Amino acid sequence: MEYYQEVTLLPDAEIPVHFLWTKVFTQLHIAFADRKNKTGCMDFAVSFPEYAAVGPGSKLRVFADTEEILQGLELKLILQRFLDYVHVTQVRAVPKNRIKSYAVYSRYQGDGSVHQKAMRYARRHPETTYEQAVKLLQQKKDKERFPYIQMKSISNQNQFRLFVQKKLVDSPCEGEFGTYGLSARATVPEF
C-alpha cells in the first residue's frame, strides 16, 4: 500500500466518538463493498493509528496501491454528510522513511456470547441448569478484549460489534482485504 488518506473524527459534547465510528465506518464499508462488486477486487485497507485496548481512537487511515485508486474512492464525497464531524486529508504518499513497522488489522470473531453458549450447554447437559452454565462459562470467558465499532447490518438490521485485532509484524505481507478494509494476514504500514 503506497498511498493513504487520513480521517480524523471530531466528536463534541453531543456527538460522541463511538457514534461517529458507527456512521463513518458504515459508509466506508458500503463504499468498499460497492467498489468490490464493480471491479471484482478489494483495493483498500484501513489502519487505526491511535488503536488501543479501550477503543480504536479517533483516526483512521485508508490505504490503496495507487493514488488514482484512492482518489477514485472519493472519500470526502462518501463522508460529506459528516463533514462537520470529520476531517479528511488529501491523498498522500506513505512516508517510507517514517515506517516504524507493519501491522495486520483483522476482524476478531469470538465464539458467541456467554448466554448463547450457556443455553447450548444446558441443552446438551440436562443435569446443568442455565444459571449454572452461565457461571461455569463466565469463569472460562476469554480474557482478551479488543476495541470494536458498533455496526448495524444493512441486510437484516441486526446490530453487532465489529471487533478489530491488531498484530504487529516485522515485514510487509501481501494478501487480500475484506470489505471492512481488514485482513487475516495482509499488512499495512505503521508510521
C-alpha atoms as one frame of an Amber mdcrd trajectory, in Angstrom:
protein
   0.000   0.000   0.000   1.677   3.142  -1.284  -0.899   5.896  -0.703  -3.260
   6.851   2.096  -5.844   9.339   3.313  -6.390  10.052   6.969  -9.813  10.592
   8.505  -9.950  12.284  11.908 -13.183  12.071  13.871 -14.171  15.307  15.615
 -16.572  14.450  18.438 -18.244  17.087  20.561 -20.393  17.167  23.694 -23.492
  15.974  21.812 -21.885  13.566  19.323 -19.514  11.051  20.978 -16.677   9.364
  19.103 -18.252   5.881  19.199 -21.368   7.235  17.442 -19.163   8.783  14.743
 -17.302   5.486  14.291 -20.602   3.717  13.631 -21.677   6.222  10.983 -18.296
   6.695   9.288 -17.321   3.029   9.208 -20.732   2.009   7.867 -20.323   4.450
   4.974 -16.801   3.161   4.293 -17.955  -0.449   4.343 -20.716   0.330   1.833
 -18.251   2.138  -0.445 -15.704  -0.694  -0.196 -18.362  -3.343  -0.942 -19.708
  -1.311  -3.866 -16.220  -0.957  -5.319 -15.570  -4.696  -4.890 -18.867  -5.542
  -6.609 -17.961  -3.316  -9.587 -14.294  -4.279 -10.008 -14.182  -7.768  -8.531
 -11.319  -6.920  -6.166 -10.876  -5.060  -2.910  -8.438  -2.201  -3.394  -8.497
  -0.644   0.070  -7.127  -1.332   3.526  -7.536   0.506   6.814  -5.475   1.134
   9.906  -6.153   2.777  13.236  -3.130   4.941  14.235  -4.487   5.510  17.770
  -5.512   1.868  18.314  -5.677   0.896  21.995  -7.428  -1.685  24.152 -10.053
   0.897  25.132 -11.009   1.791  21.557  -9.865   2.427  18.015  -9.026   6.071
  18.779 -10.211   8.947  16.622  -8.130   8.460  13.468  -8.455   6.116  10.514
  -6.144   5.679   7.566  -7.451   4.337   4.272  -4.753   2.825   2.038  -4.537
   1.933  -1.651  -1.766   0.867  -4.014  -2.103   3.872  -6.330  -3.061   7.499
  -5.961  -5.690   7.127  -8.710  -7.482   4.270  -6.935  -7.656   6.213  -3.680
  -8.835   9.391  -5.413 -11.470   7.279  -7.208 -12.901   6.295  -3.826 -13.853
   9.965  -3.269 -13.632   9.744   0.500 -14.826  13.319   1.071 -17.922  12.660
  -1.037 -18.654   9.403   0.827 -18.421  11.208   4.170 -19.969  14.525   3.100
 -22.936  14.122   5.487 -20.459  14.084   8.375 -18.052  16.821   7.287 -18.852
  18.843  10.437 -17.571  15.882  12.471 -14.702  14.529  10.361 -11.589  15.913
   8.745 -10.329  14.143   5.618  -6.809  14.824   4.325  -5.735  14.862   0.717
  -4.245  11.700  -0.786  -0.636  11.369   0.363   2.232   9.023  -0.372   3.170
   6.717   2.501   6.341   8.223   4.023   8.774   5.316   3.569  11.376   6.891
   5.866   8.861   7.081   8.763   7.595   3.491   8.677   8.140   2.020  12.150
   6.704  -1.436  11.491   3.829  -3.200   9.781   0.548  -4.331  11.259  -2.222
  -6.747  10.449  -5.650  -5.368  11.316  -8.114  -8.230  11.329 -11.654  -8.899
  12.404 -11.913 -10.850  15.635 -14.958 -13.033  15.980 -15.374 -14.795  19.283
 -17.311 -17.993  19.713 -20.504 -16.159  20.640 -21.812 -14.682  23.839 -21.718
 -16.416  27.194 -25.512 -16.529  27.213 -25.710 -18.275  23.831 -23.089 -20.779
  24.929 -24.860 -21.330  28.266 -28.171 -22.126  26.567 -26.411 -24.573  24.264
 -24.505 -26.135  27.180 -27.669 -26.521  29.274 -29.463 -28.238  26.364 -26.596
 -30.690  25.917 -26.187 -31.349  29.633 -29.686 -31.822  31.144 -28.274 -32.092
  34.668 -26.961 -28.487  34.402 -29.277 -25.501  34.687 -28.899 -22.417  32.542
 -27.729 -20.370  35.560 -25.061 -22.968  36.422 -23.886 -22.987  32.797 -23.585
 -19.179  32.803 -21.424 -19.265  35.966 -19.272 -22.053  34.550 -18.734 -20.312
  31.222 -18.076 -16.883  32.706 -15.127 -18.386  34.533 -13.750 -19.673  31.239
 -14.548 -16.496  29.315 -11.769 -15.273  27.074  -9.819 -12.580  28.905  -8.673
 -10.816  25.736 -10.563  -7.671  24.880 -10.395  -5.888  21.555 -11.688  -2.474
  20.578 -14.813  -2.526  18.473 -17.055  -0.436  16.298 -20.793  -0.844  16.772
 -22.293  -1.711  13.383 -25.758  -2.367  12.017 -26.345  -4.929   9.297 -27.925
  -3.378   6.242 -29.476  -6.675   5.169 -31.210  -7.732   8.414 -30.905  -4.574
  10.596 -29.214  -6.538  13.419 -26.638  -4.683  15.468 -23.232  -6.248  16.068
 -19.791  -5.339  17.283 -17.004  -5.338  14.730 -14.027  -6.282  16.921 -10.672
  -5.217  15.479  -7.491  -7.065  16.396  -4.052  -5.589  15.718  -0.891  -7.629
  15.364   2.498  -6.013  14.743   4.854  -7.769  12.348   8.418  -7.051  11.201
   7.981  -7.207   7.447   5.219  -6.460   4.957   2.984  -9.283   3.777   0.716
  -9.149   0.735  -2.770 -10.541   0.790  -6.423  -9.747   0.334  -8.536  -7.321
   2.311 -12.233  -7.707   3.008 -14.964  -5.126   2.610 -14.186  -3.709   6.058
 -10.622  -2.991   4.910  -9.335  -5.688   7.281  -7.295  -8.810   6.527  -6.301
 -12.007   8.305  -2.688 -11.757   7.076  -2.013  -8.740   4.819  -0.205  -5.811
   6.393  -0.375  -2.035   6.318   2.492   0.294   7.256   2.603   1.849  10.720
   4.073   5.347  10.855
